[in-house]
Amino acid sequence: MRLAVIADMHGNSHALEAILADVERVGADAIAFLGDFVSDCADPEGVLALVHGATRAYPCWAVRGNREEYQIRYAEGREEWQRDSRTGSLLYTARRLTEADLAYFRRLPLSLVLSVDEGPGVVMCHGSPWATRDLLTPGSAPLDRAISWAAEKGCGLALLGHCHVPFALREKGVLAVNPGAAGLPEDGDPRARWALATCEKGEWSARLMRVKYDVAGAVRQMEERGLVDMAPWWARCVAHTMRTGVCLNAKLLSRAQALFEQGGQAMENCFARAGRELGL
């Protein structure tokens, strides 16, 4: 079994298209999608079309990410968003989704445990098996807990997303793999990330993969479709991540919030000042 593992597409159809071509090139047998299909980049509908197309070409499994949860809550009136650098990107995405897209998000499970080719089982989730926003990074207590849980379930492979940190490590008989972010790599390399997990003779191994894609086209799409207008400084920050593989989102948010708390400025003006300080 050769299982392609794809996470955190974030509305970047250019990146996902390149990854799926690479998946075909290496001859994967199936695909696991680990959530965060949408938001931040400009083409959520394109990403979902590619995902649905992949399900017609391969056996596929998918779980829900926190971005899908946000969209479900917004559709149910439990979130309030507006055109600005704080929530404009989420609002942009919401306006491009259909009822069928939301129904698909609602069907996605929080986690899945799979049996593949009579080998050790596979657990797949976005954050952790319990929460989409849990950050399972190497050396962290949440990762150790998830690995222990997978071992108790008899799983030999744990597939994780959300933190955008690519890794493959083995502990307690479990290979834990985060493929990194397909749509917004944050490891200093702007190439799209995915992983290939292989089960041979009852044991899982994994290769972390990188593939070039049309970054300029993805950035241009943000401008042409109006995402930059709806979320000016957030969109600039996302474009910077796509071009460089370096994420400044947390710095932008924290600096804008600090400026706002000092008083005397509208929040969007605080984002503008924070963005200029960061060179966006």
N, C-alpha and C positions, 0 to 999 in steps of 0.2 A: 504493500500500500504506500503510495506517494501522495501525501495530503498537503495541498497548498493552504497556507494560513494567512489571512488578510484581515487587517484591523484598521480602524480609524481613517476611513476614507474622507470624511469631512467635506463631502460635496465636490471633491476634485476628480471629475470624470477623466481628465487628461491622464492623471496618474494611474487610476484604476484600469483604464484601457491599456496602458503600457504593461501593467502587471499581468493582466489576463493574457496578453500576447506572450509574456514570458512564461506563464503557467503552461500555456499550450506548447511552447518551445521545449520545455524540460520534460513534458509528458506526465503531468500530474494526473492522478486518478480521480480525485475529489477535491472539494474546496470547503474550508471552514471560514465563515465570515464572523468577525468578533465585535460587530457593532460600531456605533458612531459613523453611520453611513452618510449623515447629512450635517449641514451647518458649517460656517466659516468660509468655505469656498463657494463658487457661484453656480454650480450645476448639480443640485440635489436630484433633480429629475433624471439627469443623464447617468448619475451613479446608480440610481435605482433601476433604470432600464438595463444597464450593464449587469447588475446583480441578477435580475430576473432572467436575462439572457443566459447567464452562466448556469442557472439552475436547469435550463433546458439542455445544456451541453454536458454537464457533470452532475454526479451526486453532490448535493450541497447541504450544509447545515449552517444555521445562523442564530445568533443571539442578539439581544437588545443592548444598546449602549445608552449612556446618560443623555446623549443628544436626542435620541428617539423618545426617551422619557419626557424631556422638556417639551417636545412637540405635542405629545399626547396631553400633557397638562395644559398647554396653551389652548388646544382645541376644546378642552373641557372647561375653559374659563378659569383655570387655576394659576395662570401666569398673565402678567401684563407687560407688554413690550412696546417700544416706540422707536421711531427713526432717530437713532443716536449711536454713539460709539460704544455704549454699554450693551444694549440689547437689539440694535438694528439688524445685526447679522442673523439673529434668531428670527426676527420678524420677516426679513427677506425670505428666509427658508420656508417659514410657515405659509407665506403667500404663494409659494410655488408647489406646495404639496397638494395632493388630491385626497378625497375621502378614502380611496383605495390604498393610497400610501399609508394613511393613518391606521387603517384596518390591518395592514401588513405589520406595522410597528406593534400594534396591540397583540398580534399573534406571536410575536417573537418571545421566546422564553428568556428568563434572567440567566439561566445556565443550562447546559445539556451534558449528560453523561452518555457516551457512545461506546458501542462494542464494534470494533473494526477488525475484520478478517481473523477472528478468534485470537487476536493478540491482546496485550494489556489494554484496558479501557482508556478512554479519552474523556477528560472533562474540559469544556470550553465555556468561557464567560468573558465579559468585557472588563469589569473591574475585578471583583471577586465572585465566588458563587453566591454571595449574599447581598451584594450591593454594587451597582454599576460604577459608583464614584470612588470605590476603594482603590488606593494606589499600591500596587504590589510591585515594589522595586527590589532589586537584589539586596539581600541582607536585612530586609524589613521584617518586622513581626507579622504583618498581614500576609506576606508571601509565605513565611514559614507555616502559618496556620493553614493556608490554602493547600500547601503541599502535603501537610499532615492529613488533611481532610481527603485529598485525592488518594493518598496511600491507603487510608482506611477503606475507601471505596474500591480498592483493587485497580486503580488507574495507573498506567505507566506514563501518561502524557497529560500535562495541564497546559492549556492554551489560554493566554491572557492578553488583554489589550490595555487601553486607556492611558497608561503613563507615557506612551510614545518612546519608551526606552527599549531598544532591541536587546534581547539576551536569550541565551539558552544555557541552562544550568541543571545539574542533576543532584537531587538530594532525596534521601529516604526511598530510593528506588523510583523516583518520579522525575521525568524530564520536564522542567517548566520552561515554556517558550513564549516570549513576547516578540512578535515579528517587527515591532516598531510601527510607526504610522505610515500608512499608504499615502494619504493625502497631504499630511503636514509633518514630514520628518523633522526631528529636533535634535539630531545627534551630530550636527555640524556638516552633514552631507545632504544636499538637496535632492538626491535621487530617491525615488519612491521605494518603500521597504515592504517586503513580505518574507515569508519563511516557507521552507519545504521540509515537512516532517515525514520521515520514512520508517516504516516498520519492517524489519527483517529478522527472521528467526526469533520472533517474540520480543524484540527490543526496539524501542524508538530512538531515532537519532534526528538531528535537525541541522539544516543549513540556513543561515540568515542571508537573504538575497537583497540586492539593490538593482534598480533598473532606471535608466534615464527616461525622462518624459519631457513633453513640451511645456516647460515651466512658463516661458514667455506667453504662450497661448492661454494658460490657466490664469495668469495675472491679467492679461488683456480682457479675458472674459468677465472678470470682476468689474472692470471699468465699463465695458460695453453693455452689461446687463443691469447696471445701476446699483450693484452692491456697495461700491465706494460712496455713492450718494447717500445710501441708507445708513451706513456705519463707517463714517469717514476714516477715523484714526484706527479703529479696529481692523478695517480692511487693509489699510497701509501696513499694519503690524503683521497680518496674515501673509500679505505679499512678501514682506521681508523674510518671513519664515520659509516660504516656498523658494525664494531666490538663494538663501544662504544656509538653510538647515539650522538656523539659530532662532529660538523662540524668545520674543521679548514681551509676550502677552501679559505675564504676571507683573513684570516691571511697569508696563504701561498702566495696568489697572491700579496697582498699589500707589503709584506716583499721582495719578489723576485723583484717586480718593483722598490722598494726603493733602493735595492742593485744595480740594473741595472743602475739606474739614477746616482748613485755615480760614475759610469764609471769604465772601466778597466776589466770588466768581461762579458763573453757571458751570454745571458739570461738563458740558461739551467744550467750553473754553479751557477747562482743566485738562481734558483729554488732548486738546490741541497743544497746550504748553508742554505736557508730558511727552507727547509724540515728537515735538521739535527737539526737546532735550535728548531724546533717544536717537535722534537722527533719522526719523522715519519720513 
